[in-house]
Amino acid sequence: MDMREMVDRVKAGKTPYGESRLSPYLQGVAARQSRYSALFFSTVPWFNFVNHNQHGVDTAKYYQQAERELEAERSGKSS
């Protein structure tokens, strides 16, 4: 997903990466497996379809951008 999609999700009140039904432990396992899967992809193709929140990205930037856009929308409507 790109910045626009993530900010739109935050503005809609959703979490950036969605909700997972897995336990935090299994989400961690999936994150570790996907992190290192590219190293041996030629030997064992390993795809990860698990939704987890451990992407190594600071999600604060999405919330800050959504805040700025909502503030701009509010000030634009009031003028």
Secondary structure, DSSP 8 states (H G I E B T S, - for coil): --HHHHHHHHHTT--TT----S-HHHHHHHHHHHHHGGGGTTTS--------S--S--THHHHHHHHHHHHHHHHHHH-
